[in-house]
Amino acid sequence: MHKLVVLLFTLVVGAPLWAEEPENVDAVEADAGFIRALDFENNTMVVGGWQYAVPLDTPVTIRGGNSAFTLLTVGMKAEVTFRFTESGRVALAVDQLPDNKIIEEF
């Protein structure tokens, strides 16, 4: 009976009772950190403890020049400009930071 009520509510209202829209969807921010992991097959990366989806058209700069996602390496310092989406953080740009840039990670 409970499943039927939730299904009917979903059909009428458009969302289940427990679904909440994230407050920060579509907000654009930037974070910096060390690249901890790269997954070129799934176009994802972990920077400073956060996972980012990296669309194929995401601009990447390495040492100030245009580059490619596949040329990034684990251990580089990077700044990721990203957008929050319902499925997580999506990179809008990835810029390698200079080696002497101090990164504060917690």
Secondary structure, DSSP 8 states (H G I E B T S, - for coil): -HHHHHHHHHHHHSS-TT----TTTT-EEEEEEEEEEEETTTTEEEETTEEEE--TT--EEETTEEE-GGG--TT-EEEEEEEEETTEEEEEEEEE--TT------
